[in-house]
Amino acid sequence: MVKISSIFVLGILVVLMPFSGFPFEWKNATYIICGLAIIVLSLLIRKELHEVLRALHNNDVIKADTFTESIPQEKSADEK
């Protein structure tokens, strides 16, 4: 969730940058840094998504409900 929020904040920064009054060189540097950060974050999100989908569609795992009832052991005649 942090990655998605970071992409959102970077997008807002890119939208507001033309109105900031910074010099042209600073704006270009900010655009490049924000663009690279968005690329890296989106690749990380995509990797996590593929891992989740792979885990959901993995048919090798046998899912079974197991239940073990605990029954007190009866003592045999020899143990009494």
N, CA, C and O atoms as a printed pandas DataFrame, in Angstrom:
     atom_number atom_name residue_name chain_id  residue_number  x_coord  y_coord  z_coord
0              1         N          MET        A               1    0.817   -1.193    0.000
1              2        CA          MET        A               1    0.000    0.000    0.000
2              3         C          MET        A               1    0.862    1.259    0.000
3              4         O          MET        A               1    0.473    2.289   -0.549
4              5         N          VAL        A               2    2.018    1.166    0.611
5              6        CA          VAL        A               2    2.918    2.313    0.659
6              7         C          VAL        A               2    3.411    2.656   -0.744
7              8         O          VAL        A               2    3.574    3.828   -1.084
8              9         N          LYS        A               3    3.645    1.635   -1.548
9             10        CA          LYS        A               3    4.140    1.870   -2.906
10            11         C          LYS        A               3    3.095    2.602   -3.742
11            12         O          LYS        A               3    3.427    3.515   -4.497
12            13         N          ILE        A               4    1.860    2.207   -3.610
13            14        CA          ILE        A               4    0.789    2.850   -4.371
14            15         C          ILE        A               4    0.613    4.304   -3.924
15            16         O          ILE        A               4    0.404    5.192   -4.751
16            17         N          SER        A               5    0.699    4.537   -2.630
17            18        CA          SER        A               5    0.601    5.904   -2.121
18            19         C          SER        A               5    1.776    6.757   -2.595
19            20         O          SER        A               5    1.613    7.941   -2.887
20            21         N          SER        A               6    2.951    6.152   -2.668
21            22        CA          SER        A               6    4.127    6.879   -3.147
22            23         C          SER        A               6    3.971    7.273   -4.608
23            24         O          SER        A               6    4.347    8.379   -4.997
24            25         N          ILE        A               7    3.422    6.381   -5.415
25            26        CA          ILE        A               7    3.175    6.710   -6.822
26            27         C          ILE        A               7    2.175    7.849   -6.935
27            28         O          ILE        A               7    2.327    8.729   -7.782
28            29         N          PHE        A               8    1.164    7.835   -6.094
29            30        CA          PHE        A               8    0.163    8.907   -6.089
30            31         C          PHE        A               8    0.806   10.249   -5.740
31            32         O          PHE        A               8    0.542   11.255   -6.400
32            33         N          VAL        A               9    1.649   10.267   -4.705
33            34        CA          VAL        A               9    2.312   11.506   -4.296
34            35         C          VAL        A               9    3.257   11.994   -5.384
35            36         O          VAL        A               9    3.316   13.193   -5.657
36            37         N          LEU        A              10    3.994   11.087   -6.008
37            38        CA          LEU        A              10    4.883   11.481   -7.103
38            39         C          LEU        A              10    4.092   12.060   -8.275
39            40         O          LEU        A              10    4.542   13.008   -8.918
40            41         N          GLY        A              11    2.929   11.499   -8.553
41            42        CA          GLY        A              11    2.072   12.037   -9.608
42            43         C          GLY        A              11    1.601   13.439   -9.298
43            44         O          GLY        A              11    1.562   14.291  -10.185
44            45         N          ILE        A              12    1.241   13.691   -8.049
45            46        CA          ILE        A              12    0.828   15.043   -7.648
46            47         C          ILE        A              12    1.995   16.011   -7.793
47            48         O          ILE        A              12    1.815   17.139   -8.253
48            49         N          LEU        A              13    3.185   15.575   -7.405
49            50        CA          LEU        A              13    4.371   16.412   -7.542
50            51         C          LEU        A              13    4.638   16.772   -9.002
51            52         O          LEU        A              13    4.987   17.912   -9.311
52            53         N          VAL        A              14    4.474   15.810   -9.889
53            54        CA          VAL        A              14    4.684   16.068  -11.324
54            55         C          VAL        A              14    3.639   17.056  -11.855
55            56         O          VAL        A              14    3.957   17.926  -12.665
56            57         N          VAL        A              15    2.406   16.915  -11.398
57            58        CA          VAL        A              15    1.342   17.819  -11.860
58            59         C          VAL        A              15    1.581   19.248  -11.369
59            60         O          VAL        A              15    1.329   20.203  -12.104
60            61         N          LEU        A              16    2.060   19.399  -10.146
61            62        CA          LEU        A              16    2.240   20.727   -9.571
62            63         C          LEU        A              16    3.571   21.385   -9.941
63            64         O          LEU        A              16    3.739   22.584   -9.723
64            65         N          MET        A              17    4.505   20.636  -10.488
65            66        CA          MET        A              17    5.834   21.169  -10.785
66            67         C          MET        A              17    5.822   22.354  -11.764
67            68         O          MET        A              17    6.594   23.287  -11.547
68            69         N          PRO        A              18    5.007   22.383  -12.818
69            70        CA          PRO        A              18    5.037   23.547  -13.718
70            71         C          PRO        A              18    4.643   24.863  -13.037
71            72         O          PRO        A              18    5.035   25.937  -13.493
72            73         N          PHE        A              19    3.884   24.785  -11.968
73            74        CA          PHE        A              19    3.410   25.984  -11.276
74            75         C          PHE        A              19    4.278   26.359  -10.082
75            76         O          PHE        A              19    3.939   27.279   -9.337
76            77         N          SER        A              20    5.397   25.656   -9.890
77            78        CA          SER        A              20    6.198   25.842   -8.685
78            79         C          SER        A              20    7.120   27.056   -8.737
79            80         O          SER        A              20    7.444   27.613   -7.688
80            81         N          GLY        A              21    7.547   27.478   -9.903
81            82        CA          GLY        A              21    8.446   28.610  -10.008
82            83         C          GLY        A              21    9.914   28.252   -9.895
83            84         O          GLY        A              21   10.764   29.140   -9.835
84            85         N          PHE        A              22   10.226   26.962   -9.866
85            86        CA          PHE        A              22   11.625   26.541   -9.824
86            87         C          PHE        A              22   12.279   26.769  -11.177
87            88         O          PHE        A              22   11.587   26.859  -12.191
88            89         N          PRO        A              23   13.595   26.864  -11.207
89            90        CA          PRO        A              23   14.297   27.001  -12.485
90            91         C          PRO        A              23   14.083   25.764  -13.362
91            92         O          PRO        A              23   13.762   24.680  -12.876
92            93         N          PHE        A              24   14.270   25.960  -14.655
93            94        CA          PHE        A              24   14.023   24.909  -15.641
94            95         C          PHE        A              24   14.846   23.649  -15.361
95            96         O          PHE        A              24   14.343   22.535  -15.507
96            97         N          GLU        A              25   16.110   23.823  -14.958
97            98        CA          GLU        A              25   16.979   22.676  -14.696
98            99         C          GLU        A              25   16.471   21.846  -13.516
99           100         O          GLU        A              25   16.526   20.616  -13.542
100          101         N          TRP        A              26   15.983   22.525  -12.495
101          102        CA          TRP        A              26   15.450   21.816  -11.332
102          103         C          TRP        A              26   14.199   21.026  -11.709
103          104         O          TRP        A              26   14.003   19.899  -11.254
104          105         N          LYS        A              27   13.364   21.625  -12.536
105          106        CA          LYS        A              27   12.148   20.933  -12.974
106          107         C          LYS        A              27   12.507   19.676  -13.757
107          108         O          LYS        A              27   11.924   18.614  -13.538
108          109         N          ASN        A              28   13.464   19.799  -14.666
109          110        CA          ASN        A              28   13.877   18.624  -15.445
110          111         C          ASN        A              28   14.425   17.530  -14.536
111          112         O          ASN        A              28   14.086   16.358  -14.706
112          113         N          ALA        A              29   15.263   17.895  -13.581
113          114        CA          ALA        A              29   15.819   16.914  -12.661
114          115         C          ALA        A              29   14.710   16.255  -11.835
115          116         O          ALA        A              29   14.733   15.046  -11.605
116          117         N          THR        A              30   13.751   17.053  -11.398
117          118        CA          THR        A              30   12.633   16.510  -10.625
118          119         C          THR        A              30   11.793   15.563  -11.462
119          120         O          THR        A              30   11.374   14.517  -10.969
120          121         N          TYR        A              31   11.536   15.907  -12.720
121          122        CA          TYR        A              31   10.781   15.019  -13.603
122          123         C          TYR        A              31   11.505   13.695  -13.816
123          124         O          TYR        A              31   10.887   12.630  -13.807
124          125         N          ILE        A              32   12.804   13.770  -14.006
125          126        CA          ILE        A              32   13.575   12.542  -14.227
126          127         C          ILE        A              32   13.557   11.662  -12.981
127          128         O          ILE        A              32   13.344   10.453  -13.076
128          129         N          ILE        A              33   13.778   12.261  -11.817
129          130        CA          ILE        A              33   13.791   11.489  -10.568
130          131         C          ILE        A              33   12.417   10.893  -10.282
131          132         O          ILE        A              33   12.314    9.725   -9.907
132          133         N          CYS        A              34   11.368   11.684  -10.455
133          134        CA          CYS        A              34   10.006   11.183  -10.219
134          135         C          CYS        A              34    9.657   10.077  -11.210
135          136         O          CYS        A              34    9.044    9.077  -10.838
136          137         N          GLY        A              35   10.041   10.254  -12.455
137          138        CA          GLY        A              35    9.764    9.231  -13.461
138          139         C          GLY        A              35   10.455    7.920  -13.150
139          140         O          GLY        A              35    9.847    6.855  -13.255
140          141         N          LEU        A              36   11.721    7.989  -12.768
141          142        CA          LEU        A              36   12.449    6.768  -12.415
142          143         C          LEU        A              36   11.854    6.103  -11.176
143          144         O          LEU        A              36   11.761    4.878  -11.108
144          145         N          ALA        A              37   11.455    6.910  -10.202
145          146        CA          ALA        A              37   10.838    6.353   -8.990
146          147         C          ALA        A              37    9.512    5.676   -9.308
147          148         O          ALA        A              37    9.211    4.613   -8.764
148          149         N          ILE        A              38    8.719    6.279  -10.182
149          150        CA          ILE        A              38    7.447    5.671  -10.571
150          151         C          ILE        A              38    7.689    4.351  -11.301
151          152         O          ILE        A              38    6.966    3.380  -11.080
152          153         N          ILE        A              39    8.692    4.309  -12.162
153          154        CA          ILE        A              39    9.013    3.077  -12.877
154          155         C          ILE        A              39    9.413    1.972  -11.911
155          156         O          ILE        A              39    8.918    0.849  -12.009
156          157         N          VAL        A              40   10.305    2.285  -10.982
157          158        CA          VAL        A              40   10.773    1.275  -10.026
158          159         C          VAL        A              40    9.622    0.790   -9.144
159          160         O          VAL        A              40    9.464   -0.413   -8.936
160          161         N          LEU        A              41    8.832    1.709   -8.632
161          162        CA          LEU        A              41    7.710    1.316   -7.770
162          163         C          LEU        A              41    6.683    0.471   -8.524
163          164         O          LEU        A              41    6.165   -0.503   -7.976
164          165         N          SER        A              42    6.385    0.828   -9.762
165          166        CA          SER        A              42    5.410    0.052  -10.521
166          167         C          SER        A              42    5.946   -1.347  -10.845
167          168         O          SER        A              42    5.177   -2.308  -10.876
168          169         N          LEU        A              43    7.244   -1.469  -11.086
169          170        CA          LEU        A              43    7.820   -2.799  -11.310
170          171         C          LEU        A              43    7.762   -3.653  -10.045
171          172         O          LEU        A              43    7.505   -4.854  -10.122
172          173         N          LEU        A              44    7.996   -3.048   -8.890
173          174        CA          LEU        A              44    7.898   -3.785   -7.630
174          175         C          LEU        A              44    6.466   -4.232   -7.361
175          176         O          LEU        A              44    6.236   -5.347   -6.892
176          177         N          ILE        A              45    5.509   -3.364   -7.656
177          178        CA          ILE        A              45    4.100   -3.731   -7.476
178          179         C          ILE        A              45    3.723   -4.863   -8.424
179          180         O          ILE        A              45    3.014   -5.792   -8.037
180          181         N          ARG        A              46    4.198   -4.784   -9.667
181          182        CA          ARG        A              46    3.898   -5.840  -10.639
182          183         C          ARG        A              46    4.492   -7.177  -10.200
183          184         O          ARG        A              46    3.855   -8.219  -10.355
184          185         N          LYS        A              47    5.708   -7.153   -9.653
185          186        CA          LYS        A              47    6.340   -8.379   -9.169
186          187         C          LYS        A              47    5.527   -8.997   -8.029
187          188         O          LYS        A              47    5.295  -10.206   -8.013
188          189         N          GLU        A              48    5.098   -8.170   -7.084
189          190        CA          GLU        A              48    4.275   -8.663   -5.981
190          191         C          GLU        A              48    2.951   -9.231   -6.482
191          192         O          GLU        A              48    2.479  -10.249   -5.977
192          193         N          LEU        A              49    2.353   -8.574   -7.474
193          194        CA          LEU        A              49    1.094   -9.046   -8.027
194          195         C          LEU        A              49    1.261  -10.413   -8.680
195          196         O          LEU        A              49    0.414  -11.289   -8.507
196          197         N          HIS        A              50    2.341  -10.601   -9.425
197          198        CA          HIS        A              50    2.586  -11.893  -10.061
198          199         C          HIS        A              50    2.826  -12.988   -9.028
199          200         O          HIS        A              50    2.398  -14.124   -9.229
200          201         N          GLU        A              51    3.500  -12.667   -7.928
201          202        CA          GLU        A              51    3.707  -13.651   -6.869
202          203         C          GLU        A              51    2.387  -14.064   -6.229
203          204         O          GLU        A              51    2.174  -15.242   -5.942
204          205         N          VAL        A              52    1.512  -13.106   -6.009
205          206        CA          VAL        A              52    0.207  -13.413   -5.420
206          207         C          VAL        A              52   -0.625  -14.256   -6.378
207          208         O          VAL        A              52   -1.240  -15.239   -5.967
208          209         N          LEU        A              53   -0.646  -13.878   -7.647
209          210        CA          LEU        A              53   -1.417  -14.649   -8.624
210          211         C          LEU        A              53   -0.865  -16.057   -8.781
211          212         O          LEU        A              53   -1.631  -17.011   -8.918
212          213         N          ARG        A              54    0.447  -16.195   -8.764
213          214        CA          ARG        A              54    1.059  -17.517   -8.875
214          215         C          ARG        A              54    0.680  -18.371   -7.669
215          216         O          ARG        A              54    0.406  -19.563   -7.813
216          217         N          ALA        A              55    0.662  -17.773   -6.491
217          218        CA          ALA        A              55    0.290  -18.517   -5.291
218          219         C          ALA        A              55   -1.182  -18.919   -5.314
219          220         O          ALA        A              55   -1.537  -19.996   -4.836
220          221         N          LEU        A              56   -2.036  -18.067   -5.863
221          222        CA          LEU        A              56   -3.463  -18.391   -5.930
222          223         C          LEU        A              56   -3.760  -19.494   -6.929
223          224         O          LEU        A              56   -4.664  -20.302   -6.721
224          225         N          HIS        A              57   -2.997  -19.526   -8.012
225          226        CA          HIS        A              57   -3.260  -20.511   -9.065
226          227         C          HIS        A              57   -2.360  -21.730   -8.981
227          228         O          HIS        A              57   -2.319  -22.536   -9.911
228          229         N          ASN        A              58   -1.646  -21.871   -7.888
229          230        CA          ASN        A              58   -0.757  -23.012   -7.724
230          231         C          ASN        A              58   -1.597  -24.244   -7.385
231          232         O          ASN        A              58   -2.251  -24.283   -6.343
232          233         N          ASN        A              59   -1.579  -25.234   -8.253
233          234        CA          ASN        A              59   -2.378  -26.436   -8.045
234          235         C          ASN        A              59   -1.603  -27.533   -7.337
235          236         O          ASN        A              59   -2.166  -28.591   -7.052
236          237         N          ASP        A              60   -0.335  -27.313   -7.046
237          238        CA          ASP        A              60    0.472  -28.322   -6.391
238          239         C          ASP        A              60    0.110  -28.485   -4.926
239          240         O          ASP        A              60    0.311  -29.555   -4.352
240          241         N          VAL        A              61   -0.409  -27.459   -4.331
241          242        CA          VAL        A              61   -0.748  -27.506   -2.917
242          243         C          VAL        A              61   -2.114  -28.153   -2.754
243          244         O          VAL        A              61   -3.094  -27.724   -3.363
244          245         N          ILE        A              62   -2.168  -29.176   -1.936
245          246        CA          ILE        A              62   -3.428  -29.853   -1.666
246          247         C          ILE        A              62   -4.040  -29.202   -0.435
247          248         O          ILE        A              62   -3.459  -29.215    0.650
248          249         N          LYS        A              63   -5.199  -28.645   -0.624
249          250        CA          LYS        A              63   -5.872  -27.983    0.478
250          251         C          LYS        A              63   -6.914  -28.935    1.040
251          252         O          LYS        A              63   -7.814  -29.380    0.329
252          253         N          ALA        A              64   -6.784  -29.238    2.310
253          254        CA          ALA        A              64   -7.740  -30.134    2.945
254          255         C          ALA        A              64   -7.997  -29.633    4.350
255          256         O          ALA        A              64   -7.093  -29.158    5.038
256          257         N          ASP        A              65   -9.223  -29.747    4.752
257          258        CA          ASP        A              65   -9.562  -29.398    6.118
258          259         C          ASP        A              65   -9.235  -30.593    6.999
259          260         O          ASP        A              65   -9.696  -31.705    6.740
260          261         N          THR        A              66   -8.469  -30.374    8.003
261          262        CA          THR        A              66   -8.127  -31.459    8.919
262          263         C          THR        A              66   -8.616  -31.097   10.301
263          264         O          THR        A              66   -8.577  -29.942   10.723
264          265         N          PHE        A              67   -9.073  -32.111   10.984
265          266        CA          PHE        A              67   -9.573  -31.924   12.331
266          267         C          PHE        A              67   -9.166  -33.135   13.144
267          268         O          PHE        A              67   -9.434  -34.275   12.765
268          269         N          THR        A              68   -8.524  -32.878   14.249
269          270        CA          THR        A              68   -8.147  -33.965   15.137
270          271         C          THR        A              68   -8.812  -33.723   16.472
271          272         O          THR        A              68   -8.614  -32.689   17.108
272          273         N          GLU        A              69   -9.592  -34.680   16.877
273          274        CA          GLU        A              69  -10.278  -34.555   18.148
274          275         C          GLU        A              69   -9.385  -35.129   19.231
275          276         O          GLU        A              69   -8.835  -36.221   19.090
276          277         N          SER        A              70   -9.251  -34.393   20.292
277          278        CA          SER        A              70   -8.412  -34.909   21.374
278          279         C          SER        A              70   -9.280  -35.730   22.312
279          280         O          SER        A              70  -10.196  -35.221   22.958
280          281         N          ILE        A              71   -8.967  -36.997   22.363
281          282        CA          ILE        A              71   -9.702  -37.932   23.219
282          283         C          ILE        A              71   -8.734  -38.399   24.293
283          284         O          ILE        A              71   -7.618  -38.817   23.984
284          285         N          PRO        A              72   -9.145  -38.333   25.530
285          286        CA          PRO        A              72   -8.235  -38.817   26.572
286          287         C          PRO        A              72   -7.946  -40.307   26.374
287          288         O          PRO        A              72   -8.835  -41.108   26.084
288          289         N          GLN        A              73   -6.686  -40.636   26.541
289          290        CA          GLN        A              73   -6.280  -42.032   26.380
290          291         C          GLN        A              73   -6.731  -42.841   27.592
291          292         O          GLN        A              73   -6.557  -42.427   28.738
292          293         N          GLU        A              74   -7.308  -43.995   27.313
293          294        CA          GLU        A              74   -7.715  -44.888   28.401
294          295         C          GLU        A              74   -6.516  -45.710   28.823
295          296         O          GLU        A              74   -5.741  -46.182   27.991
296          297         N          LYS        A              75   -6.379  -45.870   30.101
297          298        CA          LYS        A              75   -5.281  -46.681   30.608
298          299         C          LYS        A              75   -5.632  -48.139   30.451
299          300         O          LYS        A              75   -6.769  -48.551   30.683
300          301         N          SER        A              76   -4.655  -48.904   30.059
301          302        CA          SER        A              76   -4.892  -50.336   29.913
302          303         C          SER        A              76   -4.867  -50.984   31.289
303          304         O          SER        A              76   -4.510  -50.343   32.278
304          305         N          ALA        A              77   -5.242  -52.238   31.348
305          306        CA          ALA        A              77   -5.308  -52.947   32.618
306          307         C          ALA        A              77   -3.929  -53.104   33.248
307          308         O          ALA        A              77   -3.821  -53.183   34.471
308          309         N          ASP        A              78   -2.877  -53.150   32.438
309          310        CA          ASP        A              78   -1.519  -53.299   32.956
310          311         C          ASP        A              78   -1.034  -52.027   33.652
311          312         O          ASP        A              78   -0.229  -52.111   34.580
312          313         N          GLU        A              79   -1.497  -50.873   33.233
313          314        CA          GLU        A              79   -1.011  -49.616   33.786
314          315         C          GLU        A              79   -1.708  -49.256   35.107
315          316         O          GLU        A              79   -1.189  -48.424   35.851
316          317         N          LYS        A              80   -2.847  -49.844   35.415
317          318        CA          LYS        A              80   -3.603  -49.494   36.623
318          319         C          LYS        A              80   -2.971  -50.029   37.822
319          320         O          LYS        A              80   -3.474  -49.829   38.927
